């Protein structure tokens, strides 16, 4: 009688586990870095959109919005879906007081915005 081995040996199973672990060790850090980079780029895009809408508010209304942007946040002509928040740390954007009237320095000094 001949006995057939139908399964994997312990060595083959260990090699498969080691190879999957190596692949995971390479892929997972790259994914997290890419996700963080995308959040930072989205934050920069949000700042640019807010700055453009602040300029449009000035040209249409004839005055700058207040620094907390309460007046522009509630106006659906400028932000129909609501004003965006920072996707990195989920904070609200604030305008730099006059004469600048821009969202500036949101990233400076914040370790969460460095990738």
C-alpha positions as CSV (number, residue, x, y, z in Angstrom):
1,X,0.0,0.0,0.0
2,X,1.2,3.4,-1.0
3,X,0.4,6.3,1.3
4,X,0.0,9.7,-0.5
5,X,0.8,13.0,1.3
6,X,-1.9,15.4,0.3
7,X,-0.9,18.4,2.4
8,X,1.9,20.9,2.8
9,X,4.9,20.2,4.9
10,X,5.7,22.4,7.9
11,X,8.6,24.0,6.0
12,X,6.4,24.9,3.0
13,X,3.8,26.5,5.2
14,X,6.5,28.5,7.1
15,X,7.9,29.8,3.8
16,X,4.5,31.0,2.6
17,X,3.9,32.8,5.9
18,X,7.4,34.4,5.7
19,X,6.8,35.6,2.1
20,X,3.4,37.1,3.0
21,X,4.9,38.8,6.0
22,X,7.7,40.3,3.9
23,X,5.2,41.6,1.3
24,X,3.0,43.1,4.0
25,X,6.0,44.8,5.6
26,X,6.7,46.5,2.2
27,X,3.2,47.4,1.2
28,X,1.6,48.7,4.5
29,X,4.1,51.5,5.2
30,X,3.9,52.7,1.6
31,X,0.1,52.8,1.9
32,X,0.1,54.9,5.1
33,X,2.7,57.4,3.6
34,X,0.5,57.7,0.5
35,X,-2.6,58.2,2.6
36,X,-0.9,60.9,4.7
37,X,0.4,62.7,1.6
38,X,-3.0,62.7,0.1
39,X,-4.5,64.3,3.2
40,X,-1.8,67.0,3.3
41,X,-2.4,67.8,-0.4
42,X,-6.2,67.9,0.3
43,X,-5.5,70.4,3.1
44,X,-3.5,72.6,0.7
45,X,-6.3,72.4,-1.9
46,X,-8.9,73.3,0.8
47,X,-6.9,76.4,1.7
48,X,-6.7,77.5,-1.9
49,X,-10.4,77.0,-2.4
50,X,-11.2,79.0,0.8
51,X,-8.9,81.8,-0.3
52,X,-10.5,82.0,-3.7
53,X,-14.0,82.1,-2.2
54,X,-12.9,84.9,0.3
55,X,-11.7,86.9,-2.7
56,X,-15.0,86.3,-4.5
57,X,-16.9,87.4,-1.3
58,X,-14.9,90.6,-1.2
59,X,-15.6,91.4,-4.9
60,X,-19.4,90.6,-4.6
61,X,-20.1,91.9,-1.1
62,X,-17.7,94.8,-1.1
63,X,-16.2,93.8,2.3
64,X,-14.0,91.1,3.6
65,X,-15.5,88.3,5.7
66,X,-14.8,88.4,9.4
67,X,-11.7,86.3,10.5
68,X,-13.7,83.4,11.9
69,X,-15.5,83.2,8.5
70,X,-18.9,82.9,10.2
71,X,-20.6,85.1,7.6
72,X,-19.1,83.2,4.6
73,X,-19.7,79.8,6.2
74,X,-23.5,80.4,6.4
75,X,-23.8,81.7,2.8
76,X,-24.6,78.8,0.5
77,X,-23.5,80.8,-2.6
78,X,-19.9,80.3,-1.5
79,X,-19.8,76.9,0.2
80,X,-23.0,75.0,-0.6
81,X,-21.8,71.9,1.1
82,X,-20.3,73.8,4.0
83,X,-16.8,75.1,4.5
84,X,-14.2,72.3,4.5
85,X,-12.1,71.3,7.5
86,X,-8.6,70.1,7.5
87,X,-8.5,66.4,6.7
88,X,-5.3,65.9,8.6
89,X,-6.2,67.1,12.0
90,X,-9.9,67.9,11.5
91,X,-9.6,71.6,12.6
92,X,-11.3,74.6,11.1
93,X,-9.4,77.0,9.0
94,X,-9.1,80.6,10.2
95,X,-8.3,83.8,8.3
96,X,-5.2,85.8,9.1
97,X,-6.4,89.2,10.3
98,X,-6.4,92.1,8.0
99,X,-4.8,93.3,5.7
100,X,-4.0,89.8,4.5
101,X,-7.4,88.0,4.6
102,X,-6.0,84.6,3.7
103,X,-5.8,81.2,5.3
104,X,-2.0,81.1,6.0
105,X,0.4,79.2,8.2
106,X,-2.1,76.3,8.8
107,X,0.7,73.8,8.4
108,X,3.6,75.6,10.0
109,X,4.7,74.2,13.3
110,X,2.3,71.3,13.2
111,X,3.9,67.9,13.1
112,X,0.8,66.3,11.8
113,X,1.2,68.0,8.4
114,X,4.6,66.6,7.7
115,X,4.9,63.4,5.6
